[in-house]
Amino acid sequence: MKALPLEAKKREVSGKKVKKLRNTGEIPATVYGKDVKSQSLMVNLKDFFKVYATAGETGLVDLKIDKNSLPTLIADVQLHPVSHQILHVQFHAVKLTEKIKAHVPVEIVGDSPKVTSGEGLLLETLQEIEVLALPTDLPEKISVDVSGLLEIGQQITVGELPKVSGVEVLTEASEIVVKLDPAISEAAKKEAEEAAAKAAAEQAAEGAAPTEAAAAEPTDGGEKPTSESEQKGEAS
């Protein structure tokens, strides 16, 4: 991906005064890196949005500060916890000839037949893969095709991901990226079966009670048997 240009200006204000800066459509930023002195900057919010939408955190950004240009990556975007307004941005200055570590997002592609039928549930257990590569070789994302997951319990590990030229994967190969689980867990299934069995037993018990009571009634249409005392009285 070609480096995307972004204008930046040196920032003098800090602390509470930064709020006024944001009100003017600018956002505070910082650039740092190996052999690069950390600088406080500000960038236009709209311009940053356009660049970030394309570059993400693995695309090169040509940060222009006065008459100088620095190849950078967007290392961190700090958001307000409620409004999600961008509060601060960090740029990591890189050397195009030196490999760097970066986290590349995982993208799920395709559909598992088991998920489509409602029998399975796809669990994405790993959202990013750590890699080592030259800044110009960093992939925008790593795609994981799940259409081959045909049976419950199948999974795809980091070691099974497609290889990317010039990129060394640092995440453990045994780490699970996605897994196909049953739509209903075994524990939930067992609980449902036990509840059904209990309900059936209670229903059977309720049905048996009237039958036992009926068994005590005479079946020949005669009177109920009298007690022993009543029999003696009749005899006298």
FIZAPA-799434 format. One line per field, with one value per atom (N, C-alpha, C): atom name; x, y negated, z negated. Coordinates in Angstrom, 1 decimal. Atoms other than C-alpha are relative to their C-alpha. Example, Ala and Ser with C-alpha at 12.3 -4.5 7.8 and 13.67 -1.06 7.14 Angstrom:
a = N/CA/C/N/CA/C
c1 = 0.9/12.3/0.9/-0.9/13.7/-0.8
c2 = 1.2/4.5/-1.2/1.1/1.1/-1.1
c3 = 0.0/-7.8/0.0/0.0/-7.1/-0.8
// end
This chain:
a = N/CA/C/N/CA/C/N/CA/C/N/CA/C/N/CA/C/N/CA/C/N/CA/C/N/CA/C/N/CA/C/N/CA/C/N/CA/C/N/CA/C/N/CA/C/N/CA/C/N/CA/C/N/CA/C/N/CA/C/N/CA/C/N/CA/C/N/CA/C/N/CA/C/N/CA/C/N/CA/C/N/CA/C/N/CA/C/N/CA/C/N/CA/C/N/CA/C/N/CA/C/N/CA/C/N/CA/C/N/CA/C/N/CA/C/N/CA/C/N/CA/C/N/CA/C/N/CA/C/N/CA/C/N/CA/C/N/CA/C/N/CA/C/N/CA/C/N/CA/C/N/CA/C/N/CA/C/N/CA/C/N/CA/C/N/CA/C/N/CA/C/N/CA/C/N/CA/C/N/CA/C/N/CA/C/N/CA/C/N/CA/C/N/CA/C/N/CA/C/N/CA/C/N/CA/C/N/CA/C/N/CA/C/N/CA/C/N/CA/C/N/CA/C/N/CA/C/N/CA/C/N/CA/C/N/CA/C/N/CA/C/N/CA/C/N/CA/C/N/CA/C/N/CA/C/N/CA/C/N/CA/C/N/CA/C/N/CA/C/N/CA/C/N/CA/C/N/CA/C/N/CA/C/N/CA/C/N/CA/C/N/CA/C/N/CA/C/N/CA/C/N/CA/C/N/CA/C/N/CA/C/N/CA/C/N/CA/C/N/CA/C/N/CA/C/N/CA/C/N/CA/C/N/CA/C/N/CA/C/N/CA/C/N/CA/C/N/CA/C/N/CA/C/N/CA/C/N/CA/C/N/CA/C/N/CA/C/N/CA/C/N/CA/C/N/CA/C/N/CA/C/N/CA/C/N/CA/C/N/CA/C/N/CA/C/N/CA/C/N/CA/C/N/CA/C/N/CA/C/N/CA/C/N/CA/C/N/CA/C/N/CA/C/N/CA/C/N/CA/C/N/CA/C/N/CA/C/N/CA/C/N/CA/C/N/CA/C/N/CA/C/N/CA/C/N/CA/C/N/CA/C/N/CA/C/N/CA/C/N/CA/C/N/CA/C/N/CA/C/N/CA/C/N/CA/C/N/CA/C/N/CA/C/N/CA/C/N/CA/C/N/CA/C/N/CA/C/N/CA/C/N/CA/C/N/CA/C/N/CA/C/N/CA/C/N/CA/C/N/CA/C/N/CA/C/N/CA/C/N/CA/C/N/CA/C/N/CA/C/N/CA/C/N/CA/C/N/CA/C/N/CA/C/N/CA/C/N/CA/C/N/CA/C/N/CA/C/N/CA/C/N/CA/C/N/CA/C/N/CA/C/N/CA/C/N/CA/C/N/CA/C/N/CA/C/N/CA/C/N/CA/C/N/CA/C/N/CA/C/N/CA/C/N/CA/C/N/CA/C/N/CA/C/N/CA/C/N/CA/C/N/CA/C/N/CA/C/N/CA/C/N/CA/C/N/CA/C/N/CA/C/N/CA/C/N/CA/C/N/CA/C/N/CA/C/N/CA/C/N/CA/C/N/CA/C/N/CA/C/N/CA/C/N/CA/C/N/CA/C/N/CA/C/N/CA/C/N/CA/C/N/CA/C/N/CA/C/N/CA/C/N/CA/C/N/CA/C/N/CA/C/N/CA/C/N/CA/C/N/CA/C/N/CA/C/N/CA/C/N/CA/C/N/CA/C/N/CA/C/N/CA/C/N/CA/C/N/CA/C/N/CA/C/N/CA/C/N/CA/C/N/CA/C/N/CA/C/N/CA/C/N/CA/C/N/CA/C/N/CA/C/N/CA/C/N/CA/C/N/CA/C/N/CA/C/N/CA/C/N/CA/C/N/CA/C
c1 = 0.8/0.0/0.9/-0.8/1.3/-0.3/0.1/2.0/-1.0/1.0/-0.9/0.5/-0.5/0.0/-0.9/0.8/-1.2/0.8/-0.6/-0.4/-0.1/0.0/0.6/0.7/-0.6/1.5/0.6/-0.5/3.6/-1.0/1.0/1.5/0.7/-0.6/2.3/-0.9/0.9/-0.9/0.0/0.1/-1.4/-1.0/0.8/-3.5/-1.5/1.4/-7.0/-0.2/0.2/-6.3/-0.2/0.2/-6.4/-1.4/1.5/-10.2/-0.4/0.3/-10.3/0.5/-0.6/-8.1/-0.9/1.0/-10.6/-1.2/1.2/-13.4/0.2/-0.3/-11.6/0.2/-0.1/-11.6/1.4/-1.3/-8.0/0.1/-0.2/-6.9/1.4/-1.4/-3.8/0.6/-0.7/-1.2/1.4/-1.4/2.3/0.7/-0.8/5.0/1.2/-1.2/7.7/0.6/-0.7/10.2/1.4/-1.4/13.7/0.7/-0.8/16.1/-0.8/0.9/13.2/-0.4/0.4/12.6/-1.5/1.4/9.1/-0.5/0.5/7.0/-1.5/1.5/3.6/-0.5/0.6/1.5/-1.5/1.5/-2.0/-0.3/0.4/-3.8/-1.5/1.4/-7.0/-0.9/0.8/-9.8/-0.6/0.6/-11.5/1.1/-1.1/-8.1/0.4/-0.4/-7.2/-1.0/1.0/-10.5/0.2/-0.2/-9.9/1.2/-1.2/-6.4/-0.2/0.2/-7.3/-0.9/0.9/-10.2/0.6/-0.7/-7.8/1.2/-1.2/-4.6/-0.1/0.1/-5.8/1.2/-1.2/-2.9/1.2/-1.1/-0.8/0.4/-0.4/-0.8/0.9/-1.0/2.0/-0.7/0.5/1.2/1.2/-1.1/3.6/-0.4/0.3/3.4/0.9/-0.8/4.4/-0.1/-0.1/5.6/0.9/-0.7/6.6/0.5/-0.5/9.0/0.6/-0.5/9.9/-1.1/1.0/8.2/0.6/-0.3/8.2/-0.9/0.9/7.0/-0.4/0.5/4.8/-1.2/1.2/2.1/-0.8/0.9/-0.9/0.0/-0.3/0.1/-1.2/1.1/-2.9/-0.9/1.1/-6.2/-0.8/0.6/-7.5/-1.4/1.4/-11.4/-0.6/0.8/-13.7/-0.9/0.7/-15.4/-1.5/1.5/-19.0/-0.3/0.3/-19.0/0.8/-0.9/-16.2/0.6/-0.7/-14.8/1.5/-1.4/-11.1/0.6/-0.6/-9.1/1.5/-1.5/-5.5/0.4/-0.6/-3.5/1.5/-1.5/0.0/0.4/-0.6/2.1/1.4/-1.2/5.0/0.9/-0.9/7.9/0.8/-0.7/9.5/1.0/-0.9/12.4/-0.4/0.5/11.5/0.9/-1.0/14.6/0.1/-0.1/14.0/-1.3/1.2/11.5/-0.6/0.6/9.0/-1.1/1.1/6.5/-1.3/1.3/2.8/-1.1/1.1/-0.6/-1.0/0.8/-2.6/-1.4/1.3/-6.4/-0.4/0.5/-8.1/-1.3/1.3/-10.9/-0.6/0.7/-13.4/-0.7/0.7/-14.5/-0.6/0.7/-16.8/-1.0/1.0/-19.6/0.1/0.0/-19.6/-1.4/1.4/-22.5/-0.7/0.7/-23.1/-0.5/0.5/-23.5/-1.2/1.1/-25.8/-1.3/1.1/-28.0/-0.5/0.4/-28.1/0.5/-0.5/-26.4/1.3/-1.3/-23.1/0.1/-0.3/-21.8/1.5/-1.4/-18.6/0.6/-0.6/-16.3/1.3/-1.2/-13.6/0.8/-0.8/-11.0/1.2/-1.2/-8.2/-0.4/0.4/-8.9/1.2/-1.3/-5.2/1.1/-1.2/-2.0/1.2/-1.3/1.4/1.0/-1.0/3.9/1.2/-1.3/7.4/0.2/-0.2/7.9/0.5/-0.3/9.2/-1.3/1.2/6.7/-0.8/0.7/6.0/-0.6/0.6/5.2/-1.1/1.1/2.7/-1.3/1.3/-0.6/-1.1/1.1/-3.8/-0.8/0.8/-5.5/0.4/-0.2/-5.2/-1.3/1.3/-8.2/0.0/0.1/-9.4/-1.3/1.2/-11.8/-0.5/0.6/-14.2/-1.0/1.0/-16.2/0.4/-0.4/-14.1/-0.3/0.4/-15.4/-1.3/1.2/-17.9/-0.5/0.4/-18.0/0.1/-0.1/-18.7/1.3/-1.3/-15.4/1.2/-1.1/-13.3/0.5/-0.5/-11.0/1.1/-1.1/-8.4/1.0/-1.0/-5.1/0.9/-0.9/-2.5/0.9/-0.9/-0.2/-0.7/0.7/-2.9/-0.4/0.4/-3.3/0.9/-0.8/-2.1/1.2/-1.2/1.5/0.0/-0.1/2.2/1.4/-1.4/5.4/0.6/-0.8/7.9/-0.5/0.6/5.8/0.3/-0.3/7.0/-1.1/1.0/4.2/0.6/-0.6/5.1/-0.9/1.0/1.9/0.2/-0.2/2.1/-0.8/0.7/1.2/-1.2/1.1/-1.1/-1.2/1.1/-3.2/-1.2/1.3/-6.9/-0.5/0.6/-8.2/-1.5/1.4/-11.7/-0.3/0.4/-13.6/-1.5/1.4/-16.9/-0.6/0.6/-19.0/-1.5/1.4/-22.5/-0.8/0.9/-25.3/-0.4/0.4/-26.3/1.2/-1.1/-23.5/-0.4/0.4/-23.3/-0.6/0.5/-23.9/-1.5/1.3/-27.0/-0.9/0.8/-28.2/-0.3/0.3/-27.8/-1.0/0.9/-29.6/-1.4/1.3/-32.5/-0.6/0.5/-32.7/-0.4/0.3/-32.7/-1.3/1.3/-35.5/-1.2/1.0/-37.5/-0.4/0.2/-37.1/-0.7/0.6/-38.1/-1.5/1.4/-41.2/-0.8/0.8/-42.2/-0.3/0.2/-41.7/-1.2/1.0/-43.9/-1.4/1.3/-46.6/-0.5/0.3/-46.5/-0.6/0.5/-46.9/-1.4/1.3/-49.8/-1.1/1.0/-51.5/-0.3/0.1/-50.9/-0.9/0.7/-52.5/-1.5/1.4/-56.2/-0.2/0.1/-55.7/0.1/-0.1/-54.6/-1.2/1.2/-57.5/-1.2/1.1/-59.9/0.1/-0.1/-58.5/-0.6/0.5/-59.7/-1.6/1.5/-63.4/-0.5/0.5/-65.6/-0.3/0.2/-65.9/-1.3/1.3/-69.3/-1.2/1.1/-71.4/-0.6/0.5/-71.9/0.4/-0.4/-71.4/1.4/-1.4/-68.0/0.0/-0.1/-66.8/-0.2/0.2/-67.9/1.2/-1.0/-65.5/-0.3/0.2/-65.0/-1.0/1.0/-67.0/-1.4/1.3/-69.9/-0.5/0.4/-69.9/-0.5/0.4/-70.1/-1.4/1.3/-73.0/-1.1/1.0/-74.9/-0.3/0.1/-74.3/-0.8/0.8/-75.8/-1.4
c2 = 1.2/0.0/-1.3/1.2/-3.4/-0.9/0.9/-5.8/-1.1/1.1/-8.2/-1.2/1.2/-11.8/-0.6/0.6/-13.6/-1.2/1.2/-17.2/0.0/0.1/-17.8/-1.3/1.2/-20.9/0.2/0.0/-21.4/-0.6/0.4/-21.7/-0.6/0.7/-24.2/0.2/-0.1/-23.7/1.4/-1.3/-20.9/-0.1/0.0/-19.9/-0.4/0.4/-21.5/-0.8/0.8/-23.8/0.8/-0.9/-20.8/0.0/-0.1/-20.8/-1.1/1.1/-24.2/0.4/-0.4/-22.7/0.9/-0.9/-19.9/-0.7/0.8/-22.5/-0.7/0.7/-24.0/1.0/-1.1/-20.6/0.6/-0.6/-19.7/1.0/-1.0/-16.7/0.1/-0.1/-16.4/1.3/-1.2/-13.9/0.0/-0.2/-12.6/0.9/-0.9/-11.1/0.4/-0.5/-8.9/1.1/-1.1/-6.3/0.1/-0.2/-5.0/-1.1/1.1/-7.8/-1.2/1.1/-10.2/-0.6/0.7/-12.8/-0.2/0.1/-12.7/-1.4/1.4/-15.7/0.0/0.3/-17.1/-0.6/0.5/-17.6/-0.2/0.0/-18.4/0.3/-0.3/-17.1/-0.3/0.3/-18.0/1.3/-1.1/-15.7/0.7/-0.6/-15.2/0.6/-0.6/-14.6/1.3/-1.2/-12.1/1.2/-1.0/-10.2/0.7/-0.5/-9.8/1.0/-0.8/-8.5/1.3/-1.1/-6.2/1.1/-1.0/-4.6/0.9/-0.8/-3.4/0.7/-0.5/-2.9/1.0/-0.8/-1.4/-0.2/0.0/-0.5/0.7/-0.7/1.3/-0.7/0.7/-1.1/-1.2/1.1/-3.7/-1.3/1.4/-7.3/-0.9/1.0/-10.0/-1.2/1.2/-12.5/-1.2/1.2/-15.9/-1.0/1.0/-18.2/-1.2/1.1/-21.6/0.4/-0.4/-20.8/1.4/-1.4/-17.3/1.0/-1.1/-14.0/1.2/-1.2/-10.9/1.1/-1.2/-7.4/0.5/-0.4/-6.4/1.0/-0.8/-4.0/-0.6/0.5/-4.9/1.0/-0.9/-3.3/0.1/0.0/-4.2/-1.2/1.0/-6.1/0.0/0.0/-7.1/-0.7/0.5/-7.5/-0.3/0.3/-9.0/1.2/-1.2/-6.1/-0.1/0.1/-7.5/-0.5/0.6/-9.8/0.6/-0.5/-7.9/-1.0/1.1/-11.2/0.3/-0.2/-11.0/-1.0/0.9/-12.4/-0.2/0.1/-11.7/1.1/-1.0/-9.9/0.1/-0.2/-8.4/0.6/-0.4/-8.0/0.6/-0.7/-5.5/-0.2/0.2/-6.7/1.3/-1.2/-3.8/-0.2/0.1/-3.1/1.1/-0.9/-1.5/1.2/-1.1/0.7/0.9/-0.8/2.1/0.7/-0.7/4.8/-0.5/0.4/3.9/1.1/-0.8/5.8/-0.8/0.6/5.1/1.0/-0.9/6.5/-0.2/0.1/7.3/0.6/-0.6/7.8/1.2/-1.2/11.1/-0.3/0.2/11.0/1.4/-1.3/13.9/-0.1/0.0/14.8/1.4/-1.3/17.5/0.3/-0.4/19.3/1.5/-1.4/22.6/0.6/-0.6/24.9/0.3/-0.3/25.8/-1.2/1.2/22.2/-0.5/0.4/21.5/0.9/-0.9/24.5/-0.2/0.3/23.2/1.1/-1.0/26.3/-0.4/0.4/24.6/-1.5/1.3/21.4/-0.3/0.3/19.8/-0.9/0.8/18.5/-0.5/0.7/16.0/-0.3/0.1/16.4/-0.9/0.8/14.3/-1.0/1.1/10.9/-0.6/0.5/10.0/1.0/-0.8/11.7/-0.9/0.8/10.4/0.5/-0.4/10.3/-0.9/0.8/9.1/-0.2/0.3/7.4/-1.4/1.4/4.4/-0.8/0.8/1.5/0.1/-0.1/1.8/1.4/-1.3/5.5/0.4/-0.3/5.3/0.1/-0.1/6.7/-0.8/0.8/4.7/0.9/-0.9/7.8/1.4/-1.4/11.6/0.7/-0.7/13.5/1.4/-1.4/16.7/0.5/-0.6/18.8/1.1/-0.9/20.7/1.0/-0.8/22.4/1.5/-1.4/25.6/0.6/-0.6/26.0/0.7/-0.8/28.8/0.8/-0.8/30.6/-0.8/0.6/29.4/0.4/-0.3/29.1/-0.3/0.4/28.2/-1.4/1.3/25.2/-0.3/0.4/23.2/-0.7/0.5/22.4/-1.0/0.9/19.7/0.7/-0.7/22.3/0.4/-0.4/23.1/-1.1/1.2/19.6/-0.1/0.1/18.8/-0.9/0.7/17.6/-1.3/1.3/14.0/-0.3/0.2/13.2/-1.2/1.1/11.2/-0.2/0.2/11.6/1.2/-1.1/13.7/-0.2/0.0/14.6/0.3/-0.1/14.2/0.7/-0.7/15.5/1.5/-1.4/19.1/0.8/-0.7/21.5/0.8/-0.8/23.5/-0.8/0.9/20.5/0.2/-0.2/21.1/-1.4/1.2/18.4/0.0/-0.2/19.7/1.4/-1.4/22.7/0.1/-0.3/24.3/0.8/-0.6/25.0/0.4/-0.2/26.5/-1.2/1.2/23.9/0.0/-0.2/25.3/0.7/-0.6/26.1/1.4/-1.3/29.7/-0.2/0.2/28.3/-0.5/0.5/26.4/1.2/-1.1/29.5/1.0/-1.0/31.8/-0.6/0.7/29.2/0.1/0.0/29.1/1.4/-1.4/33.0/0.3/-0.3/33.2/-0.7/0.7/30.6/0.7/-0.7/32.4/1.3/-1.2/35.7/-0.2/0.4/34.1/-0.3/0.4/32.6/1.2/-1.2/36.0/0.8/-0.8/37.7/-0.6/0.7/35.1/0.2/-0.1/35.4/1.5/-1.4/39.2/0.3/-0.1/38.9/-0.5/0.6/36.6/0.9/-0.8/39.0/1.3/-1.3/42.0/-0.2/0.2/40.4/0.3/-0.3/40.5/1.5/-1.4/44.1/0.8/-0.7/45.2/-0.2/0.3/43.4/0.8/-0.7/45.0/1.5/-1.5/48.5/0.3/-0.2/48.0/0.0/0.1/47.5/1.4/-1.3/50.6/0.0/-0.1/51.8/0.6/-0.7/53.7/-0.8/0.9/50.7/0.0/-0.1/51.7/-1.1/1.0/49.6/0.2/-0.1/48.9/1.0/-0.9/51.5/-0.8/0.7/50.5/0.3/-0.3/50.2/1.1/-1.2/53.0/-0.3/0.3/51.1/-0.1/0.0/50.6/1.4/-1.4/54.3/0.6/-0.6/55.2/-0.5/0.5/52.8/0.6/-0.6/54.3/1.4/-1.4/57.8/0.0/0.1/56.7/-0.4
c3 = 0.0/0.0/0.0/-0.1/0.9/-1.3/1.2/-2.0/0.2/-0.1/-2.6/-0.7/0.6/-3.2/-1.0/1.0/-6.3/-0.6/0.6/-7.4/-1.5/1.5/-11.0/-0.3/0.4/-12.9/-1.4/1.3/-16.0/-1.0/1.0/-19.1/-1.2/1.2/-21.9/-1.2/1.2/-24.1/-0.5/0.6/-26.5/-1.2/1.2/-29.5/0.4/-0.2/-29.7/1.2/-1.2/-26.8/1.3/-1.1/-24.5/0.4/-0.3/-24.7/1.0/-1.0/-22.9/1.4/-1.2/-20.3/0.8/-0.6/-19.6/0.5/-0.5/-19.3/1.3/-1.3/-16.3/1.1/-1.1/-14.4/0.0/0.0/-15.4/-1.1/1.1/-17.5/-0.4/0.4/-19.6/0.4/-0.4/-18.5/-0.5/0.3/-19.3/1.0/-0.8/-17.2/-0.7/0.7/-18.6/0.9/-0.7/-17.3/-0.3/0.2/-17.2/0.7/-0.5/-16.7/0.4/-0.3/-16.5/-1.3/1.2/-19.2/-0.1/0.2/-20.6/0.2/-0.2/-19.4/-0.2/0.1/-20.3/1.2/-1.3/-17.2/-0.1/-0.1/-16.1/1.5/-1.3/-13.0/0.2/-0.3/-11.3/-0.1/0.3/-12.4/1.2/-1.2/-9.0/0.8/-0.8/-7.3/-0.6/0.7/-9.9/0.2/-0.3/-9.5/1.3/-1.4/-5.8/0.1/0.0/-6.3/-0.8/0.9/-9.2/0.6/-0.6/-7.3/1.0/-1.0/-4.7/-0.5/0.5/-6.5/-1.2/1.2/-9.8/-0.8/0.9/-12.1/0.7/-0.7/-9.5/1.3/-1.3/-6.5/-0.3/0.2/-6.1/0.2/0.0/-6.8/0.2/-0.2/-5.4/-0.7/0.8/-8.2/0.3/-0.4/-7.0/-1.1/1.0/-9.7/0.5/-0.6/-8.4/1.3/-1.3/-5.6/0.0/0.2/-6.9/0.2/-0.1/-6.2/-0.8/0.7/-8.4/0.4/-0.2/-7.5/-1.3/1.3/-10.3/0.1/0.2/-11.5/-1.1/1.1/-13.5/-1.1/1.1/-16.8/-0.9/1.0/-19.0/0.2/-0.1/-18.8/-1.3/1.3/-22.2/0.2/-0.1/-22.3/-1.3/1.2/-24.8/-0.3/0.3/-26.6/0.2/-0.2/-26.1/1.4/-1.3/-23.1/1.2/-1.0/-21.3/0.9/-0.7/-20.2/-0.1/0.1/-19.3/-0.9/1.0/-22.2/0.4/-0.2/-21.1/1.0/-0.9/-18.4/-0.1/0.0/-18.5/1.3/-1.3/-15.4/-0.4/0.2/-15.4/1.2/-1.1/-13.2/0.3/-0.3/-11.4/1.1/-1.1/-9.1/1.0/-1.0/-5.8/0.2/-0.2/-5.9/-1.2/1.3/-9.4/-0.3/0.3/-10.3/-1.4/1.2/-13.0/-0.4/0.5/-15.2/0.2/-0.1/-14.5/-0.2/0.1/-15.2/1.2/-1.2/-12.1/-0.3/0.3/-12.4/0.9/-0.6/-11.5/0.6/-0.7/-8.9/0.3/-0.3/-8.8/1.4/-1.3/-5.2/0.2/-0.3/-3.9/-1.1/1.0/-5.8/-0.2/0.3/-7.6/0.2/-0.2/-6.5/-1.3/1.3/-10.1/-0.7/0.6/-11.1/0.8/-0.9/-8.1/-0.4/0.4/-9.2/-1.4/1.3/-12.7/-1.0/0.9/-14.2/-0.7/0.6/-14.9/-0.3/0.3/-16.4/0.2/-0.2/-15.2/-1.0/1.0/-17.9/0.5/-0.4/-17.0/-1.3/1.3/-19.8/0.1/-0.2/-18.2/1.0/-1.0/-16.6/0.7/-0.6/-15.9/0.0/0.0/-14.9/0.0/0.1/-15.9/1.1/-1.1/-13.0/-0.1/-0.2/-12.1/1.5/-1.4/-8.8/0.3/-0.4/-6.9/0.0/0.0/-7.2/1.4/-1.3/-3.4/0.3/-0.2/-3.7/-1.0/0.9/-6.5/0.7/-0.6/-5.4/-0.7/0.6/-5.9/-1.0/0.9/-7.4/0.4/-0.3/-7.5/0.1/-0.2/-6.0/-0.4/0.4/-7.5/0.6/-0.6/-5.4/-0.8/0.9/-7.5/0.7/-0.8/-4.7/-0.1/0.1/-5.3/-1.4/1.3/-8.9/0.2/-0.3/-8.3/-1.2/1.2/-11.7/-1.3/1.3/-15.2/-0.7/0.7/-17.1/0.9/-0.8/-14.1/-0.3/0.3/-14.4/0.9/-0.9/-12.6/-1.0/0.9/-14.4/0.8/-0.6/-13.7/1.1/-0.9/-12.1/1.3/-1.3/-9.5/0.8/-0.8/-8.3/1.3/-1.2/-4.7/-0.3/0.1/-4.5/0.8/-0.7/-3.6/0.3/-0.4/-1.7/-0.8/0.7/-3.7/-1.5/1.3/-6.9/-0.9/1.0/-10.0/-1.1/1.0/-12.3/-1.4/1.3/-16.0/-1.0/0.9/-17.6/0.1/0.0/-18.7/1.0/-1.1/-15.9/-0.6/0.5/-18.3/-0.5/0.4/-19.2/0.9/-0.8/-18.0/0.4/-0.6/-15.7/0.0/0.0/-15.2/-0.3/0.3/-16.4/0.2/-0.3/-15.5/-1.2/1.1/-18.6/0.3/-0.2/-18.9/-0.3/0.2/-18.8/-1.5/1.4/-22.2/-0.7/0.6/-24.6/-0.6/0.6/-26.1/-1.4/1.4/-29.6/0.1/-0.1/-28.4/0.5/-0.6/-26.4/-1.2/1.1/-29.5/-1.0/0.9/-31.7/0.6/-0.6/-29.2/-0.1/0.1/-29.1/-1.4/1.4/-32.9/-0.4/0.3/-33.1/0.7/-0.7/-30.5/-0.7/0.7/-32.4/-1.3/1.3/-35.7/0.3/-0.3/-34.1/0.4/-0.4/-32.6/-1.2/1.2/-36.0/-0.8/0.7/-37.7/0.6/-0.7/-35.1/-0.2/0.2/-35.4/-1.4/1.4/-39.2/-0.2/0.1/-38.9/0.6/-0.7/-36.5/-0.8/0.8/-38.9/-1.2/1.3/-42.0/0.1/-0.1/-40.8/0.2/-0.2/-39.7/-1.3/1.3/-43.2/-0.8/0.8/-44.8/0.5/-0.6/-42.4/-0.3/0.3/-43.3/-1.3/1.3/-46.8/0.0/-0.1/-45.6/0.4/-0.4/-45.3/1.5/-1.5/-41.7/0.3/-0.3/-42.1/-0.2/0.2/-42.8/-1.4/1.4/-46.5/-0.8/0.9/-49.6/-0.4/0.4/-51.0/-1.2/1.1/-53.6/-1.3/1.2/-57.1/-0.9/0.9/-60.0/-0.9/0.9/-62.6/-1.1/1.0/-65.2/0.5/-0.6/-62.9/0.3/-0.2/-62.1/-1.2/1.3/-65.8/-0.4/0.4/-66.3/0.7/-0.8/-63.5/-0.5/0.5/-65.0/-1.2/1.2/-68.4/0.2
// end
